[in-house]
């Protein structure tokens, strides 16, 4: 039975398609945890940058307009 399946589906196109599909599946599995971590890190960095810019602008505003 295995020999029949092998003879029927073992063409170059099917083999290449199977290898590419398995490669893409492995790449998705291995890269997903990294992407999740990167999204979390990017979120906090973005939040930190926004807070830094707001604080800087508020201090600058106070310095310029409070001194008069």
C-alpha positions as CSV (number, residue, x, y, z in Angstrom):
1,X,0.0,0.0,0.0
2,X,2.8,2.4,0.9
3,X,4.5,1.5,-2.4
4,X,1.3,2.4,-4.4
5,X,1.1,5.8,-2.7
6,X,4.7,6.4,-3.2
7,X,4.5,5.6,-6.9
8,X,1.3,7.7,-7.4
9,X,2.5,10.8,-5.6
10,X,6.3,10.7,-5.8
11,X,6.8,13.2,-8.6
12,X,9.2,16.1,-8.6
13,X,6.4,18.7,-8.3
14,X,4.7,17.0,-5.4
15,X,8.0,16.5,-3.6
16,X,9.0,20.1,-4.0
17,X,5.6,21.3,-2.9
18,X,5.7,19.1,0.2
19,X,9.2,20.3,1.1
20,X,8.2,23.9,0.7
21,X,5.0,23.4,2.8
22,X,6.9,21.7,5.6
23,X,9.6,24.4,5.5
24,X,7.0,27.2,5.8
25,X,5.2,25.4,8.6
26,X,8.5,25.0,10.5
27,X,9.4,28.6,9.9
28,X,6.0,29.7,11.2
29,X,6.3,27.6,14.3
30,X,9.8,28.8,15.1
31,X,9.2,32.5,14.4
32,X,5.8,32.9,16.2
33,X,7.2,33.0,19.7
34,X,9.8,35.6,18.6
35,X,7.1,37.7,17.0
36,X,5.0,37.7,20.1
37,X,7.9,38.8,22.2
38,X,8.8,41.5,19.7
39,X,5.3,42.8,19.6
40,X,5.2,43.1,23.4
41,X,8.6,44.8,23.5
42,X,7.6,47.2,20.7
43,X,4.4,48.1,22.6
44,X,6.4,49.1,25.7
45,X,9.1,50.9,23.9
46,X,6.4,52.9,22.0
47,X,4.7,53.7,25.3
48,X,8.0,54.8,26.8
49,X,8.8,57.0,23.9
50,X,5.4,58.7,23.9
51,X,5.7,59.3,27.7
52,X,9.2,60.7,27.2
53,X,8.1,63.1,24.5
54,X,5.1,64.3,26.4
55,X,7.2,64.9,29.5
56,X,9.8,66.7,27.5
57,X,7.3,69.0,25.8
58,X,5.5,69.8,29.1
59,X,8.8,70.8,30.7
60,X,9.8,72.8,27.7
61,X,6.4,74.6,27.7
62,X,6.7,75.3,31.4
63,X,10.2,76.6,31.0
64,X,9.4,78.9,28.2
65,X,6.0,80.3,29.4
66,X,6.5,80.2,33.2
67,X,9.6,82.4,33.1
68,X,7.9,85.4,31.7
